[in-house]
């Protein structure tokens, strides 16, 4: 049975506080979804393991552990390997998108994104 829209829990892993605020508008206020946030990939991994979100929005370019390494770590973790990942990126070239999908991403959302349509984009990628 599909989870009702109002109970979706999304983990946003991004080092930019502005992105957290914009996503909060789009996911919490527009869609009524719960938003979990992490400022780094390491923090995001810990939250993903304990909270088991419905999906992860993952920034590609971050300090220390970038999104590419993070998705590989998530997929290698028995606790996280089944959580769908959607990349957030300013890199929207076709070659980048192909690489992200080849890594196992369920979707790619280009920054800057529209907070009003963010939830519907996520739902579309994940078939919700």
N, C-alpha and C positions, 0 to 999 in steps of 0.2 A: 504494500500500500504506500502511495506517495505521501511524503510529509506535507502537511498543509503549509501554504505560503507563509503564514504568520509565524511559524515556528522554525524557519530556516535559521541556521547559525553559520555565519561566514567569518573566516579568519583572514584578516588583511595583514600581510607581512610587507611592510614598506618603511623605509627610514625617514620619509618626509611627513611631518606632522600635518601639513596642509592636505595631503592625500587622505589621511585618516579623517579629517574634518569633512572633506567633500564626500567621501564614501559613506560617512555616517548620515549625512543628509539623504543620500540616495537609497541606502539600504534600510536604515532605521525609520526615518521619517516618511519616505515614500512607500516602502514595501512592508514595513513593520517587522523586518528581520532583525535578529540579534547580530551585533558586530563585535567580534573579538579582535584585538589589535596587538601587533608586535612590531617593535622598532628594528629588529634584526632577525636574520635567519635562525640563529641559535635560539632566541627567545620564541620564535614562531614554531620551531620544531617541538620545543617543550610544551607549548600550549596545544599544538595539534595532537600530541600523544595523550595528554590528560583530558582535553575537552572534546575530542573527536568531532570537529565541525563538519557541516554538510559539504563545504567546499572551502578552498583556499584561494585567495587572490594574492599573487606573488609578484613583487617587483623584480625586474630582471637585474637592474644595476643598483647594487648595494655594497657598502664596504664590508670587509672581511669575507663573508660567504655570500657570493652573488646568487641570483635566482637559479642559474643553471646548476650550480653545485647543490643548492637547496632542494630542487626538485629531485635530483638524483638521490639525495639523502632521504627524502620523504619516501621515495619508491623503494628504497632499500630497507625501510623500517616496517616490520610486520604490523605495527600499530597504526601506521599512516599510509601504507601503500594503496589502499582503496579509497582514499580521500581525493576527489577530483581537484585538479589544480588549473587555474586560469592565470596566465601571465598578464601583468600590467607592464607596459613598456612605452617608451618614447621611440623605440626602434621598430618601425612598422614596415620595413621593406619586405618584399616577398621572400627573399632568401632567409631573413630572420624568422619570419612566420613559419616557414617550412622546417627550420631547425627546431623551433619551439614545439611544434606538433610532433616531430620525430622524437623529441625527448619525453613525450607523453602528456603534454599539455592538452586540456580539453577545449581551450579557447585562448584567444589573445585579444586584450582590450588595450587600445592605444591611449596614451596620455597626451594631452588632457582629455578626460572623458566627461560625459554629461551625467551629472548625478541623478537626474530625473529618469534616465533610461538605463542606469547601471544594473538595477535588479532584473529588468527584462532581458538585458544582454546576457547576464549570468544564467538566467532561467532558460534562455534559448540555447546556449552552449550545452547545458546539462539536461535538456529535455524535461524540464519541470513544468 
